[in-house]
Each structure stands twice: as C-alpha cells, then as structure tokens.
C-alpha cells in the first residue's frame, strides 16, 4: 500500500518535498497506462469500500476480515 502511495505521489506534477527521488523511481516503474489505471481503480475500490454503508452495518470482525482480504489481494 505504501508502494502504491509512493507511485501516486510520483504521478503528481509536483512531488512532495523530501520524496522526490522515491517518487521519480516509482513513477517510472508505473510506465504503462494500463498499470496506472489498474492501480487507480484499486485505490478507488478501497475508498468506495471504506465509505460504503455496508461496512458500517458489518461488525468489527466483519470489517477486520474485509481488510485482511483486501491486504491479501494487494499482496
């Protein structure tokens, strides 16, 4: 997840100060638009899942399992 964050900070026009080298490296590892689009859709999916009312209905353990599955999928 941290790698995805670094990749997206590298895709921004102005990289955050102190992270220029890491951002540059990660932005160049996201060379193909397909990879960028996939990573973006994964992030959007996580946000949608986190904000959806279904997760508020779920119990603590349900949310925990969902997070574990997400991290398992993200590897």
C-alpha positions in Angstrom: 0.0 0.0 0.0 2.9 2.3 0.8 4.3 1.5 -2.6 1.1 2.5 -4.3 1.1 5.7 -2.4 4.7 6.5 -3.5 3.7 5.6 -7.0 0.9 8.1 -7.0 2.9 10.8 -5.4 5.3 10.3 -8.3 2.4 10.7 -10.8 1.6 14.2 -9.3 3.0 17.1 -11.3 4.8 18.5 -8.2 6.3 15.7 -6.0 6.2 16.3 -2.2 9.5 17.7 -0.8 11.9 15.2 0.5 10.3 12.4 -1.5 11.5 13.4 -5.0 13.9 10.5 -5.6 11.4 7.8 -4.4 8.5 9.4 -6.3 10.6 9.6 -9.5 11.6 6.0 -9.2 8.1 4.8 -8.6 6.5 7.0 -11.3 9.0 5.4 -13.8 8.1 1.9 -12.6 4.4 2.7 -13.5 5.3 3.0 -17.2 2.2 1.6 -18.9 -1.1 3.4 -18.7 -2.8 0.1 -18.0 -0.8 -0.4 -14.8 -1.6 3.2 -13.7 -5.3 2.7 -14.4 -5.4 -0.6 -12.5 -3.6 0.9 -9.5 -6.0 3.8 -9.6 -9.1 1.6 -9.8 -7.7 -0.5 -6.8 -7.4 2.7 -4.7 -10.8 3.9 -5.7 -12.3 0.5 -4.9 -10.7 0.7 -1.4 -12.1 4.1 -0.8 -15.6 3.1 -2.0 -15.5 0.0 0.3 -14.4 2.1 3.2 -17.1 4.7 2.7 -19.9 2.3 1.8 -22.8 1.9 4.2 -22.4 -1.9 4.1 -19.2 -1.7 6.1 -20.9 0.4 8.8 -23.5 -2.4 9.1 -20.8 -5.1 9.4 -19.5 -5.9 12.8 -15.9 -5.3 13.9 -14.9 -8.8 12.9 -16.6 -8.4 9.5 -14.6 -5.2 8.8 -11.4 -7.0 10.0 -11.9 -9.9 7.6 -12.7 -7.5 4.8 -9.4 -5.6 5.5 -7.5 -8.8 5.7 -8.9 -10.0 2.3 -8.0 -6.6 0.8 -4.4 -6.8 2.0 -4.3 -10.4 0.9 -5.4 -9.4 -2.6 -3.0 -6.5 -2.7 -0.2 -8.8 -1.7 
